């Protein structure tokens, strides 16, 4: 039986969350700043970020 999805939880977990493509670190920032490459990863200082996937494929 699938779990019920709450909009509040979805917004908290997936809204404005980006993943570093080199080390996998998570950064919460505005999409405009990420697109302009003004945000970098805290761990490896890379500017290559992608949006978090909302569903995991197993």
VMD Tcl script that draws the C-alpha trace (Angstrom):
set ca {
  {0.00 0.00 0.00}
  {1.60 3.32 -1.05}
  {2.10 5.98 1.53}
  {0.10 9.16 1.33}
  {2.11 12.16 0.11}
  {1.81 15.39 2.02}
  {2.40 18.64 0.09}
  {4.19 20.19 3.09}
  {6.67 17.32 3.27}
  {7.22 17.31 -0.50}
  {7.99 21.04 -0.44}
  {10.40 20.65 2.48}
  {12.28 17.70 0.98}
  {12.37 18.58 -2.73}
  {11.82 22.32 -3.12}
  {15.02 24.27 -3.84}
  {17.26 21.26 -3.10}
  {20.23 20.62 -5.40}
  {22.80 17.81 -5.51}
  {26.48 18.17 -6.37}
  {27.39 16.09 -9.41}
  {30.92 15.38 -8.16}
  {30.53 14.46 -4.48}
  {26.77 14.12 -3.93}
  {26.50 16.92 -1.36}
  {23.13 18.57 -0.82}
  {22.64 22.34 -1.10}
  {19.42 24.28 -0.54}
  {19.40 27.44 -2.68}
  {17.27 29.39 -5.13}
  {17.12 27.96 -8.67}
  {18.03 31.31 -10.24}
  {21.32 31.49 -8.33}
  {22.16 27.87 -9.17}
  {21.48 28.49 -12.85}
  {23.70 31.58 -12.78}
  {26.41 29.43 -11.07}
  {26.64 31.70 -8.03}
  {26.19 28.75 -5.63}
  {28.87 26.15 -5.03}
  {29.09 22.88 -3.12}
  {30.12 23.16 0.53}
  {32.23 19.99 0.40}
  {34.17 20.18 -2.86}
  {33.53 23.78 -4.01}
  {32.18 22.58 -7.37}
  {29.53 24.63 -9.21}
  {28.06 21.64 -11.04}
  {24.68 21.18 -9.32}
  {21.54 19.38 -10.43}
  {18.01 19.30 -9.05}
  {17.16 16.43 -6.71}
  {15.17 13.54 -8.18}
  {11.72 13.31 -6.62}
  {11.40 9.54 -6.92}
  {14.14 6.95 -6.50}
  {14.37 4.23 -9.08}
  {15.25 0.91 -7.50}
}
mol new
graphics top color blue
foreach p $ca { graphics top sphere $p radius 0.5 }
foreach p [lrange $ca 0 end-1] q [lrange $ca 1 end] { graphics top cylinder $p $q radius 0.2 }
display resetview
